[in-house]
């Protein structure tokens, strides 16, 4: 395949999981299994089950402390200890145990409740205490907090990877700050820049994207079947249930959404997904630009000795990492945009269309991580070809027409732009032709000499300074 290389498959090519990886329907759990490993414990079904167990156990501990009047609220020390273990780190086999229960009762969240009850019963919990597991809850109470916590941790991990790419790009911007480069607006020769400044532009955009994603507030709801604490109030009308709910949600590191139907409306997940997609758009733009710079010869790639660039053309060193990143960014964003559009919409007080969609969050973030890691490999292989960049600039003396016409404007000479347009547009301009034109202009001799000494390599404005300051 085009993106074949030693580091893409080697981690998955041996060991007990090798056959399962090769047989996987999705490349996220197959070809890219190693690349997506940092998300697997969070966004797999096993990760979701473990988080549901944590939420169920944490709610029992919070409830029995906040509402001690409840029958069974006085938990024995051994039960408290076991509940704390479940709230902190469930047993390694808990997901499989829950799936075994689910196979019998055909309800994923109820299976979690039964599992927690079994574990607490084994620790000595009495019947009244066991009835407080899942007290006042609807399945969505468990689910929305589970997804919220998982996505919060996924963001933390992914922001670390994105920060690595941003740091690499910042270093590249500084390293190539002074390397002049012909700009190409509309694909045509334009006023020169520096390679470092063009990279710095992406750094600035990525930092803004990082801030936007980091600022998305992660919400949770805990208010029963249709969001009104109906069952809670019926059981104990004297309790300030909204306060109990808020304190529980905030104890989990989340912000409370007090006004919901049966489901947390997922507006924040839409914002989260849209923010990731926006960062991906910046990186997709970067991948295409770097691909073009490699094609033009502005960037050189270091060839890895063991790699094969083509099955038939042995000379090829293809920009496969940037292409791989671009492809995975596209898949990720197709899903992320769908999530942003679909998840905030639910019929009346609840429909189940969000459930199957939410299960694909890991797929979108997995493709995002694959892309970001591929980009890192690509960035690690490229260096500027200063000679190629200089040669391109040396053949584009017409770009100095902007400087000349702007000097004419600044000195009050009328029609400066029109003069330069007539002289340069559609013509090949060399140093001699430009010097001849400048000599004919109504400018002071000193100004003419200054303009005639200007070369495309020097006409980069403040690009180098801007690149160094990013």
C-alpha positions in Angstrom: 0.0 0.0 0.0 1.2 3.6 -0.6 1.8 4.3 3.1 3.8 1.2 3.7 6.9 1.7 5.9 8.6 -0.1 8.8 7.0 2.0 11.6 3.4 1.7 10.3 3.0 -2.1 10.8 5.9 -3.4 12.8 4.3 -2.8 16.3 1.3 -4.9 15.2 3.1 -7.6 13.2 4.0 -9.9 16.1 2.5 -11.3 19.3 -0.9 -12.6 20.3 -2.9 -9.7 18.8 -1.3 -9.8 15.4 -3.9 -11.9 13.7 -6.8 -10.0 15.3 -5.2 -6.7 14.1 -4.9 -8.0 10.5 -8.5 -9.3 10.6 -9.9 -6.0 12.0 -12.6 -4.4 9.9 -11.5 -0.9 10.9 -7.9 0.2 10.3 -8.1 2.0 13.7 -8.1 -1.4 15.4 -6.0 -3.0 12.6 -3.3 -1.3 10.6 -3.2 1.7 12.9 -3.7 -0.2 16.2 -0.3 0.9 17.6 -0.9 4.5 16.6 -4.2 4.6 18.4 -3.2 2.8 21.5 -3.2 6.0 23.7 -7.0 6.2 23.2 -8.0 2.6 23.4 -8.3 2.4 27.2 -10.6 5.4 27.1 -12.8 5.2 24.0 -13.2 1.5 23.4 -16.3 -0.3 24.7 -14.2 -1.6 27.6 -13.2 1.9 28.4 -16.8 3.0 28.5 -17.8 0.1 30.7 -15.1 0.8 33.2 -16.1 4.5 33.3 -19.7 3.6 33.9 -18.6 1.4 36.8 -16.7 4.3 38.2 -19.7 6.6 38.0 -22.1 4.1 39.6 -19.7 3.6 42.5 -18.9 7.3 42.9 -22.7 8.1 43.0 -23.3 5.6 45.7 -20.5 7.1 47.8 -21.7 10.6 47.2 -25.4 9.8 47.8 -24.8 8.0 51.1 -22.8 10.9 52.3 -25.0 13.7 51.0 -28.3 12.1 52.0 -27.6 10.0 55.2 -31.4 9.7 55.9 -31.7 7.1 53.2 -32.2 3.6 54.4 -29.0 1.7 53.9 -26.8 4.8 53.7 -24.7 3.7 56.6 -22.2 1.6 54.6 -19.9 -0.8 56.3 -16.2 0.0 56.1 -15.5 -3.0 53.8 -18.3 -1.8 51.4 -17.0 1.7 51.4 -13.5 0.4 50.6 -14.8 -1.7 47.8 -16.9 1.1 46.4 -13.8 3.4 46.4 -11.8 0.8 44.5 -14.5 0.6 41.9 -14.8 4.4 41.7 -11.0 4.7 41.3 -10.0 1.7 39.1 -12.3 -1.2 38.4 -10.9 -4.7 38.1 -9.2 -5.6 34.9 -11.8 -8.2 34.0 -14.8 -6.0 34.9 -15.7 -5.2 31.2 -15.9 -8.9 30.4 -18.0 -9.5 33.5 -20.4 -6.8 32.6 -20.7 -8.1 29.0 -21.6 -11.5 30.4 -24.4 -10.0 32.4 -25.5 -8.0 29.4 -25.7 -11.1 27.3 -28.5 -12.3 29.6 -30.5 -9.1 30.3 -29.8 -7.3 27.0 -29.2 -3.8 28.6 -25.7 -2.4 28.8 -26.2 0.1 31.6 -28.3 -2.1 33.7 -25.6 -4.8 33.4 -23.2 -2.3 34.9 -25.6 -1.7 37.8 -25.9 -5.4 38.5 -22.1 -5.9 38.3 -21.6 -3.1 40.9 -24.3 -4.6 43.1 -22.6 -8.1 42.9 -19.2 -6.6 43.8 -20.6 -4.7 46.8 -22.7 -7.7 48.0 -19.5 -9.8 48.0 -18.0 -7.1 50.2 -20.8 -7.4 52.7 -23.4 -4.8 51.6 -26.9 -5.4 52.9 -30.1 -5.4 50.8 -31.0 -1.8 51.7 -27.5 -0.5 50.7 -27.6 -2.4 47.4 -30.9 -0.6 46.5 -29.0 2.7 46.6 -26.9 1.6 43.6 -28.3 3.4 40.6 -30.7 5.3 42.9 -32.8 7.9 41.1 -30.8 7.3 37.9 -31.7 6.9 34.3 -29.2 5.2 32.0 -28.3 8.6 30.5 -27.2 9.9 33.8 -24.5 7.3 33.9 -23.7 7.6 30.2 -23.4 11.3 29.9 -21.0 11.6 32.8 -19.0 8.7 31.5 -18.6 10.2 28.1 -17.8 13.6 29.6 -15.0 12.2 31.7 -13.6 10.1 28.9 -13.6 12.9 26.4 -12.0 15.2 29.0 -9.1 12.8 29.4 -9.0 12.2 25.6 -8.6 15.9 25.1 -5.8 16.1 27.6 -3.9 13.3 25.9 -4.5 14.6 22.4 -3.6 18.2 23.3 -0.3 16.8 24.3 0.2 15.3 20.8 -1.0 18.5 19.2 1.4 20.6 21.4 4.3 18.4 20.1 3.4 19.1 16.5 3.1 22.8 17.3 6.5 22.8 19.0 8.0 21.1 16.0 6.5 23.6 13.7 7.7 26.5 15.9 11.2 25.1 15.8 11.0 24.8 12.0 9.8 28.3 11.7 12.7 29.6 13.7 15.2 27.4 11.9 14.1 28.5 8.4 13.2 32.1 9.4 15.8 33.6 7.1 15.4 31.3 4.1 13.8 33.4 1.3 10.9 31.7 -0.7 8.9 32.8 -3.6 5.3 33.1 -2.5 2.6 31.8 -4.9 -0.7 33.5 -4.6 -3.3 31.9 -7.0 -0.4 29.5 -7.8 1.5 32.4 -9.5 4.8 34.1 -8.5 4.1 36.7 -5.8 6.0 38.9 -3.4 8.7 36.8 -1.6 8.3 35.5 1.9 10.5 33.2 4.0 9.9 29.5 4.5 10.0 30.1 8.3 7.3 32.8 8.1 4.9 30.5 6.2 5.4 27.9 8.9 4.9 30.5 11.6 1.5 31.3 10.1 0.4 27.7 10.8 1.8 27.9 14.3 -0.3 30.9 15.1 -3.4 29.2 13.7 -2.8 26.0 15.6 -2.3 27.9 18.9 -5.6 29.5 18.4 -7.2 26.2 17.6 -5.7 24.7 20.7 -7.0 27.5 22.9 -10.5 27.1 21.4 -10.6 23.4 22.0 -9.2 23.8 25.5 -11.9 26.3 26.3 -14.8 24.0 25.6 -16.7 23.5 28.9 -17.4 19.9 29.6 -20.9 19.5 31.0 -22.8 16.8 32.8 -26.4 16.2 33.9 -27.7 14.1 36.8 -31.4 14.7 37.1 -33.4 11.6 36.3 -35.7 10.3 33.6 -36.8 13.7 32.1 -34.6 16.1 33.9 -36.9 17.1 36.7 -35.8 14.9 39.7 -39.3 13.3 39.7 -38.2 10.1 41.4 -35.8 11.8 43.8 -38.5 14.3 44.9 -41.1 11.6 45.3 -38.8 9.5 47.5 -37.4 12.4 49.7 -39.2 15.7 49.0 -37.3 17.6 51.7 -33.9 17.1 50.0 -32.3 19.8 47.8 -31.7 17.4 44.9 -30.4 20.0 42.5 -27.7 20.9 45.0 -26.9 17.2 45.6 -26.7 16.7 41.8 -24.5 19.7 41.2 -22.0 18.8 44.0 -21.7 15.3 42.5 -21.1 16.5 39.0 -18.6 19.0 40.1 -16.8 16.4 42.3 -16.1 14.6 39.0 -14.4 17.7 37.5 -17.4 18.6 35.3 -19.7 21.6 35.0 -23.3 21.1 35.8 -26.0 21.4 33.1 -29.2 21.9 35.2 -31.7 22.2 32.4 -32.0 19.1 30.3 -34.5 16.5 29.1 -33.7 12.8 29.7 -30.4 13.4 27.9 -27.7 16.0 28.3 -28.3 17.8 25.0 -24.7 17.3 23.8 -24.2 20.9 22.7 -20.8 20.8 24.4 -19.8 17.6 22.5 -20.8 19.4 19.3 -18.5 22.3 20.3 -15.7 19.9 21.2 -16.0 18.0 17.9 -16.2 21.2 15.9 -13.1 22.5 17.7 -11.1 19.3 16.9 -12.3 19.6 13.3 -11.1 23.2 13.1 -7.6 22.2 14.3 -7.7 19.4 11.7 -8.5 21.8 8.9 -5.5 23.9 9.8 -3.3 20.8 9.7 -4.9 19.6 6.4 -4.0 22.9 4.9 -0.5 22.5 6.2 -0.2 19.0 4.7 -1.2 20.2 1.3 1.2 23.1 1.4 4.1 20.9 2.5 3.2 18.4 -0.2 3.4 21.2 -2.7 6.7 22.5 -1.4 8.1 19.0 -1.6 6.8 18.8 -5.2 8.5 22.1 -6.1 11.7 21.1 -4.5 11.6 23.7 -1.8 11.6 21.0 0.9 13.9 17.9 0.7 12.9 14.6 2.4 15.4 12.4 4.1 15.1 8.9 2.6 15.0 6.0 5.1 17.3 3.3 3.8 14.8 0.4 4.3 11.8 2.2 2.8 10.4 1.6 -0.7 8.8 4.6 -2.4 7.3 2.7 -5.3 6.8 -0.9 -6.3 8.2 -0.2 -9.8 10.1 3.2 -9.6 13.1 2.7 -7.3 14.1 6.4 -7.2 10.8 7.6 -5.6 10.8 9.2 -2.1 7.1 10.1 -1.8 5.6 12.5 0.8 3.6 9.6 2.2 3.3 10.9 5.7 1.7 14.1 4.6 -0.6 12.2 2.4 -1.5 9.7 5.1 -2.2 12.6 7.5 -4.4 14.4 4.9 -6.4 11.3 4.3 -7.0 10.5 8.0 -7.8 14.2 8.7 -10.5 14.0 6.1 -12.1 10.8 7.5 -11.9 12.3 11.0 -13.6 15.5 10.0 -16.4 13.8 8.1 -17.3 12.1 11.4 -16.6 15.1 13.6 -18.8 17.4 11.5 -21.6 14.7 11.6 -21.3 14.6 15.4 -21.5 18.3 15.7 -24.6 18.4 13.5 -26.4 15.4 14.8 -25.8 15.0 18.5 -27.6 18.2 19.7 -30.8 17.0 18.0 -33.1 14.6 19.9 -36.8 14.0 19.4 -38.9 15.3 22.2 -37.5 14.3 25.6 -35.3 11.4 24.2 -34.6 9.3 21.3 -31.8 6.7 21.0 -30.1 7.9 17.8 -27.3 9.5 19.7 -26.3 6.2 21.4 -24.8 4.5 18.3 -23.3 7.8 17.1 -21.5 8.4 20.4 -19.9 5.0 20.2 -18.0 6.3 17.1 -16.3 9.2 18.9 -13.3 7.0 19.4 -13.1 6.3 15.6 -13.0 10.0 14.8 -10.5 10.8 17.5 -8.5 7.7 16.5 -8.2 8.9 12.9 -7.2 12.3 14.2 -4.4 10.8 16.3 -3.2 8.7 13.4 -3.1 11.9 11.3 -1.2 13.9 13.9 1.4 11.2 14.4 1.9 10.8 10.6 2.4 14.5 10.4 5.0 14.3 13.1 6.9 11.7 11.0 6.7 13.9 8.0 8.0 16.9 9.8 10.9 14.9 11.1 12.0 14.1 7.5 12.0 17.6 5.8 14.6 20.3 5.5 14.7 23.4 3.3 16.6 23.2 0.0 18.0 26.7 0.1 19.5 26.4 -3.4 16.3 25.4 -5.0 14.4 28.2 -3.2 17.0 30.8 -4.3 17.0 29.5 -7.9 13.2 30.0 -8.1 13.5 33.5 -6.8 16.2 34.4 -9.2 13.9 33.6 -12.0 11.1 35.9 -10.7 12.4 39.5 -10.9 8.9 40.7 -11.9 7.9 40.4 -8.2 9.9 43.5 -7.5 7.3 45.5 -9.4 5.3 45.7 -6.2 8.2 47.4 -4.5 8.8 49.9 -7.3 5.2 50.9 -7.7 4.8 51.4 -4.0 7.9 53.6 -3.8 6.3 55.7 -6.7 3.2 56.0 -4.7 5.1 57.0 -1.5 7.0 59.8 -3.4 3.8 61.1 -5.0 4.4 60.0 -8.6 1.0 59.6 -10.3 0.2 56.4 -12.2 3.0 54.3 -10.7 0.9 51.1 -10.5 -0.2 51.5 -14.1 3.4 52.0 -15.3 4.5 48.9 -13.7 1.5 46.9 -14.8 2.1 47.9 -18.4 5.8 47.1 -18.2 5.8 43.8 -16.3 2.5 42.0 -16.8 2.8 38.9 -18.9 6.5 39.5 -19.6 9.7 37.9 -18.5 11.6 40.4 -16.5 15.3 40.1 -15.8 17.6 42.3 -13.7 18.7 44.3 -16.7 15.1 45.1 -17.8 14.1 46.1 -14.3 17.1 48.3 -13.9 16.3 50.0 -17.2 12.7 50.6 -16.1 13.8 52.1 -12.8 16.3 54.3 -14.5 13.4 55.8 -16.6 11.3 56.7 -13.5 11.0 60.3 -12.1 12.8 59.4 -8.9 15.9 60.8 -7.1 19.2 59.2 -8.1 19.7 57.8 -4.6 16.2 56.2 -4.6 16.9 54.7 -8.1 20.1 53.1 -6.8 18.3 51.7 -3.8 15.7 50.1 -6.0 18.2 48.8 -8.5 20.2 47.1 -5.7 17.1 45.2 -4.6 17.0 41.5 -5.5 14.1 39.0 -5.1 16.1 37.2 -2.4 16.2 40.4 -0.3 12.5 41.5 -0.8 11.0 39.6 2.1 9.9 42.5 4.3 9.6 41.6 7.9 9.1 37.9 7.3 12.2 36.7 9.0 11.6 38.8 12.1 8.0 37.6 12.3 9.1 34.0 12.0 11.7 34.4 14.7 9.1 36.0 17.1 6.5 33.3 16.8 
